[in-house]
Amino acid sequence: MKYLDVKPTITVAQMEELSESEQGLIRQAIEATGRAYAPYSHFHVGAALMLENGVTVIGCNQENAAFPAGICAERSAIFAAGAQYPDQPVVMLAIAARTPQGELQAEPVSPCGTCRQVLIETETRFHRPVRILLYGQKHIYIVNSIKELMPLSFSEF
């Protein structure tokens, strides 16, 4: 018997260590938290993604009493981008969240399993990784592909 040791590679950074485009994308994700509709969890999540053509698309979580009819911020942004720019690969995605008290999360939050699978599909569709910026007030996690967070996925890419 052998063991497979799978460890993600995650860079931990401060905002000032990021490029201007990365900082801007994070600011848009933070702004998008204010557009979330979260009357049940009171957990407001915002996402902003950058397409290869330079266009930015934002998303936010939208809850619904008929759970699971709502949608997460990441999928909101990815699906909006797919509907508006179907041939443009997603280059980068930033995610931010606020606590039920309205404060920005101290620690970064990561995508749920469903959003991770949608990101796997996005990477597979365009045959390229998506750089992911997970914002927290203390620090930012940088992941160069969703496969770092979901390494044993079922995809061809």
N, C-alpha and C positions, 0 to 999 in steps of 0.2 A: 504494500500500500504506500502511496505517495501523498503528500499534502500539497495543495496548490495555495500559495500565499499571495493573496490579491490585496494590494494596498493602493488607495487612491493617491495621486500626486496633486496636492493643493498648495497654492502659493498664498501666503498671508501678507497683506499689504495695508498701508495707510493710504488715504485718499490722495495725498500729495505725491505719492510714488507712482500714481497712475498717469496715463497719457490724458491729454485734454479731451479726446473723444470718449475715453472710458469714464472720466469724471462727469462729462456731460450726460452720458447715458445713465449713469447712476442718479444724477440729479433729476432726470426725467422719470426714472422709476420711483424715486421718492415723491415727486409731484403726483404721480399716478396713484399713490396710496390714498390721496385725498378724494379720488373719484370712485373708490371702491364702494360697493353696496354690501355691507356686512352687518345686518341688524341682528343676526343670531350669534355669530362667533365674536363679533366686535374686533376681528383680526383683519386689518386692512392691508392688503398686499398690492404692490404695484410692480409692473414689469415694463421695460423698454427694450426694444430690440433694434439692431441696426442691420439693414440689408446691404448686400454687396454694392448696390447703386448709391449708397449713402443715405437713403431714406430711413427715418426712424418711425417705428410704430409702437404705440403704447397699449397696455392692457391693464386691467385691474380685476380683482375677484368680484364676482356677482353672485350673491347667495340667493336662495329661494326656499320658501317654506316646504316645498315639495322636494326635499333632499333626495337624490343628488342632482336636481335639475340645474343647479348653479354651475359656475365655471371658475377655475383658478385664473390668476393674473397671467401666468405664463402661457396657458393655452389660449386665453383671450387675445393676447398679442400675436401669438403664432398663427392662429386661425384668421385673424384680421389681416395679417400680412399675406397669408396664402390666398385670401379672397381678393385682395387689392393688387398684389404683385406676385402672381403665381410662379413666375419664372426667376424670381430673385432669391438667391440663397441667403439664409440668416447667417451673419458673420459673428454677431455678439449679442448677448442677452444680459441685462442687469435686472436684479430682483431686490426689492426692499419691502419692509413690512413695519407696521405700527402695532403696538400693544393695544389691548382694549382701553387703556387709559389715554391713548393717542400719542404716546411717545414712540419715537423710532426705536426699533429693536436694538439692544446693545450688541447682541451676537447675530451673525448672519443667519438667515433662514434658507433652507434648501427646498427644491421642488419636491412635490409629493410623487409617489410612484407613477401615477397616471401621467403627470407632466413629464416625468423622466422618460417614459415610453414615447410620448409625443416628440420629445427632443431627439430621442434615438431615431425615430422615423424621419425627422427633419434632416438630421445628419446623413442618414441613409439615402434619402431622396436626392440630396444635392451632392453626395459623395465628398463631404467636407465637414470637419468638426465645427462646433459652435463654441466660441469662448464665452464662459459664463462668469459673471461678476455677482457675488452674493454679498450684499451690503449689510454691515452692522456698524453701529456707532464706534465700537472698540476697534474694529478692523474689517477688512474685506477679504473674502476668500475668492481666489481666482482659480477656475477650473478650465482647462483647455479643451475639454470635450466632456459631454455628458457621460461618456463611457467611464470616466474616472469615478463617477458616483453610481454607476450601474454597469459594472464591468462584464457581467455574464448575461448580456442581453441577447435576444434573438433578432439579429439583423445581419445583413450581408456586408455592410460597410465596416 
